[in-house]
Amino acid sequence: MSQIFPYKGNAVIPEVRKLDSGKFMSCFVIHEGKDGSGKLRYQRKAPTNEFDSEDEAIAYILDFSGDWIDQNPL
């Protein structure tokens, strides 16, 4: 089950995946609406960053998403 992080009328939904190397990929989507039921606003399927833990990947996702949402308000 995915976690949903609401922010300024958007929902950030991390899709963190563990790689064979043991590192974590920071994939995610941003949808309109705090519950994620609105239209897709941003999607990252192929991250350029890998992290040592799932928590680090989620922290990066939330930081990046907050900046993106601030720069692209509804």
C-alpha positions as CSV (number, residue, x, y, z in Angstrom):
1,M,0.0,0.0,0.0
2,S,1.3,3.4,-1.0
3,Q,1.8,6.3,1.4
4,I,0.2,9.6,0.4
5,F,1.7,12.9,1.5
6,P,-0.7,15.8,1.0
7,Y,0.9,19.2,0.2
8,K,-0.9,22.4,-0.9
9,G,-3.8,20.6,-2.6
10,N,-1.6,17.9,-4.1
11,A,-0.8,14.4,-3.2
12,V,2.8,13.1,-3.3
13,I,2.8,9.3,-3.7
14,P,6.3,7.7,-3.3
15,E,6.9,4.5,-5.3
16,V,10.2,3.5,-3.8
17,R,11.8,0.4,-5.2
18,K,14.7,-1.7,-3.9
19,L,17.3,-2.5,-6.4
20,D,19.3,-5.8,-6.7
21,S,22.3,-3.8,-5.4
22,G,20.4,-3.1,-2.1
23,K,20.0,0.6,-3.0
24,F,16.6,2.3,-3.2
25,M,15.2,4.2,-6.3
26,S,13.1,7.3,-5.7
27,C,10.2,7.0,-8.1
28,F,7.0,8.9,-7.4
29,V,4.0,10.7,-8.7
30,I,2.2,13.9,-7.9
31,H,-1.6,14.1,-8.3
32,E,-4.1,16.9,-7.8
33,G,-6.1,16.6,-4.6
34,K,-4.9,15.7,-1.1
35,D,-6.1,12.0,-1.5
36,G,-4.4,11.5,-4.9
37,S,-7.7,11.1,-6.8
38,G,-7.1,14.1,-9.1
39,K,-5.2,14.2,-12.4
40,L,-1.6,13.3,-12.7
41,R,0.7,16.4,-12.5
42,Y,4.2,14.9,-12.4
43,Q,5.6,11.4,-12.6
44,R,9.2,10.1,-12.2
45,K,9.7,6.6,-13.3
46,A,13.5,6.6,-13.9
47,P,15.2,8.4,-11.0
48,T,18.8,9.6,-11.3
49,N,19.4,9.1,-7.6
50,E,19.9,6.0,-5.5
51,F,19.8,5.9,-1.8
52,D,21.0,3.7,1.0
53,S,17.6,3.5,2.8
54,E,13.9,3.8,2.0
55,D,13.7,6.7,4.4
56,E,16.4,8.6,2.6
57,A,14.6,8.0,-0.7
58,I,11.3,9.3,0.7
59,A,13.0,12.3,2.2
60,Y,14.4,13.2,-1.2
61,I,11.0,12.7,-2.8
62,L,9.3,15.0,-0.4
63,D,11.9,17.7,-0.7
64,F,11.9,17.6,-4.5
65,S,8.1,17.4,-4.6
66,G,7.6,20.3,-2.2
67,D,9.9,22.5,-4.4
68,W,8.2,21.4,-7.6
69,I,4.7,22.1,-6.2
70,D,5.8,25.5,-4.9
71,Q,7.1,26.4,-8.4
72,N,4.0,24.9,-10.2
73,P,1.0,25.8,-8.0
74,L,-2.5,24.7,-8.9
